[in-house]
Amino acid sequence: MPARLPLLLAIVLLSTAAPLIRAAAPVPPLAIAAIRVSLAALALAVIAGRDLAALARLGRRERLLVVGAGALLGVHFGVWITSLSFTSTAASVALVATNPMFAALLGWMVGDAVSRREWMGIAVAALGCAVLAGGDWHAGGDALIGDGLAVMGAATAAGYLVVGRRMRAEVPLFAYLAAVNGVAGAGLMVAVVASGTAIVVGGAAVGEGVEVEWLYAAIAASALIASVGGHTLLNHAVRSTPTHLVALAILGEPVGASLLSWAVFGEVPPWTAAVGGAVILGGIGVGFSKKETKR
């Protein structure tokens, strides 16, 4: 059980991401993603220190994997953060947390074994995500666009975790994360420039009663709490735990994010969120049962 505590803490820290991003509006979503990931890269580089030298010793294949992981992480943040502008926090976070289905398939393709009980846990938890987000699906229009972007975020997050598991013995953790976030941040900055998105918004764009500084403080907090804290613990876990099981634990994030959004913004989750959250937790319990996860 103690070995699972870092993973549990990672989910708690990751649950703050969506509410903090909500707090950063009306900074454009793509700008939020670029700033968040770039700040995380700088912080992780400082933490990594001398370990960064290990990156120079990587072979061509490993460097391509780092770039690939960074590209997947950049797309993940770009599409998921944008989805929050189209649909509810509960629906967006629930759908992006369906990545165990993608992670199990990708992990199986690269050699991770998936037991029957783990498949059962994934299926139950995925059903819970569908119930949790179901209250938003009937809205159609923009909500469906947000749903689609969140699913894209799920697929790219799964790919990012699978690549991270392949790199577990090749480079120190913080150096790897600094490099991956650096690649993601650079790609997102290029996307910001290419799209003409504003990085800095003024008082008129924000509206009365909102301090611009608080918007960027929220982005910085999401970088430090969710990216540096949550994603570091997540990548630490994925180096010793099958990718699909780590991804399965992430299914607890919709519950935490929905509760925080309710408490901070008064964004009351529909009844489907309560039912879906209970089903999600049940799926996590099934998937992490010791009966079949000991190998």
N, C-alpha and C positions, 0 to 999 in steps of 0.2 A: 504493500500500500504506500509506504513512504516514497517509493520510486515514482509513483504517479502524482505526487504533490506538485512538482514543477509544472506538469501538464495542466493540472487544475488551476494553478496560479496563472498560467498562460491564458487560459480561457477567461478568467476574471479580468485580466488586463486587456485582452482583445475586445471584451464586451464594451469597453469605454469608447472604442473607435467610432462607431456610428453616431452616438450622441454628441461627441466632440465635433464630428464633421457637420452635423446638423447645426451646431452652435457657430460654425464658421461661415454659414451662408450669410450674405450673398456673394462671397468669393466664388468665382467660377469653379465647378467641380474639377476640371482638368488642372487648374492652377493649384487647388488644394492637394491633389494627388502629387503633383510635381514638387511642391514645397515640402510636403510631409516626407516623401521618400528621400529627397535631397538632404533634409535636416537629419534624418535617421542615418544616412550614409556618413555624414560628417561625424556624428556622435559615435557611431560604431568604429570609424577609423581611429578616433582618439582612444577608444577603449582597446582596440586591437594593438595599437602601438607597434612594437617591433615584429609582431606576428605578421604584419603586412608583407614583410620580406618573403614569406612563404609563397606569396602569389607569383613572384618572379621565377620561382623554381617549378611552377606547374608546366606540364607538357601541353602540346597543342590541343589534345583531346580534352584535357581538364579545363583549359582556358575557354574552349568552345562551350563546355557545359556551364561554366560560370556566366558567360554571356547569354546563353540560352535561358538559364534560370533568371537572370536579370530582366530579360525581355518578357518572360512570362509574368514576373512580378509586376513589371510596369504596366502591362496590359490588364492584369488583375485589378490593380488599384485604379487605373483609368476608367475601366468600364463599371467597376462596382461603385466607386464614389459617385460617378455620374448617375447610376441607377437610383441613388438616394434622392435625386432631384425629381424623379418621375413617379416613385411609388413610396409606400410607407416604410418606416424603419423595420417593422416586424417582417414585412414581406421580403424586403431586400436582403436583410441579414439571414433570414430563413433560407432563401433560395441560394445565396452564395455559399451557405453552409452545407449544401447538398454535395459538396466535393468528394465525400467518401465514395460515392458511386463511381466517379471518374478515377479517384485514387486507387480503388480496388482493382479496376480494370487495368489501369496503367501499371500498378504495382505487380499484378499477376503477369503482365506481359514481360516484366523485367526480372521475374523470379520470386516475388514475395508470395508465400502461401496464404490463402484465405480459407479459414475453416468454415464449416457449415454454420456454426453458432455466430461467427463474425458476419457472415452474409445475412443471417437472420437479423442481427442487430442493426446492420446498415439499412435493411429493408424497413424495419419498424421505425427507425429514426427518420428515414427519408419520408415515410408516410406522415410522421409528425410534422415535418417541415411543410409538407403539402397542405395539411390541415391548418397550420399556423398562417400560411400565406394565402389560403383559400379565400378568406374574407376580402382580399384585395383584388382577386382575379376578375370578379364580376364587373369591376369598374371599366375595364377595357381601355382603349386609347393609350394615353401616356402611361398608365399603370402597366399595360402589357409590354411597352417598350422597356420600362424599368425592370420588369420581370426577366425579359430576354437578356438585358445587360448583366443582371445579377447571375444568371445561369452561366453566361460567358465567364464571369468572374470566378465561378465555382470550378469550371474546367481548367482555367489557367492556374488557379491556386493549387489544384491537384498536381498538375505538371510540375509546378515549382517545388512542391514537397517531394515528388518522386526524384527529381534531379538532385535535391539536397541530400536525399538518402544515398544516392550514388557517390556523393562527394564526402561522405562522413569521415573517411580516413585520409583524405588527400590534403586538406588544408585546415588550420585552426578555425574554430567556429566564428569568432568575431571578425577575423580577416575575411572569411568567406562571405559573411553577411554584409560587411562594409563594401566589398566588391560588387556583390549582387545588387545591393541598394544603389550603389553608384551608377551601375549600368542602367537600372530602372529609372533613376532620377534623371540621368542624361537623356534617355529616350523620351521621357515625359516632358522635359524642358523643350526638346525639339518639337514635340507635338504641340506644345503651347504656342511656340513661335509660329509654326506652320499654320495653325488654326486662327492666329490673331487674337488668342485669348488674353485678357488682361491678368497680370500677376498681382498688381496692386489696385485696390479699389478705393475710391475717395468717399468722403462723408455723404455726398449727394447720392451716390450709388447705394450706400448702406441704408440711409434713411435716418430720421431723427431718433434720438434716444439710444443709439447703438454706437459704441466706441469702436473705431477701426482696429485699435490695438488689441481689443479682446478677441476679434476674429482671428488674427494671426497667432495670438496666444493659444487659442483652441487648436489650431493646426499644429503648433509646436508641441502642445501637450499630447496630441495624438501620435506625433512622431516619437516622443520619448516614452510614453506609457505603452501604447499599442505596438509600435514598430520595434523600438529598442528593447522594451521589456517583454511584451507578449510574443513577438516573432522570434526573439532570441531563444526564449524558453521552448517555443514550438520546434525550432530547428535543433535544439539540444535533444528534445524528445525523439525527433524523427531519426536521429543517428543511432538510436538503440531500440526503437519500437517500430514495427511495421507501419508503413505510410498510411494504410487504410485505417488502422486503429487510432493513430494521431488525428487523422481527418475526422474519424467518428467522434472523438472527444470534442472537436470544434463545434459539433452540433449543439453543444451547450451554450454557444455564443448567442444564438437568437433569443434565448430566454433572458440572459443577462442584459443584452442590449435593449430588449423590449421593456424590461423593468426600469432600466435607467432612463430611457426616453419618457416613460410614464411619469417617473418621479421628477425629472428636471424640466420637461417641456409640456407636461400634461397631455402627451400623446397617448391616449388610452387605448391599449390593445383591444381588439374585438374578442368576443368569447372564444373565437377560433384559436387565438393566441394561447389562452390558458389550456385548452384541450391539447393543442399541438405541442405546447411546451412539456406537458406531462408525458405525451407519447415519445417525444424526443429523449427525455431523461430515461424512459423505460428502454428505448433502443440502446442507449449508451450502457445501461446496466447489463443488458443481454450481451452486447458485444464485448464488454470487458470482463465477463464472467471468467473466473479462473479455471473453470472446468476444461475449456478447450484452448485457452490462450497460452497455456504452458506447453512448450514444445521441446 
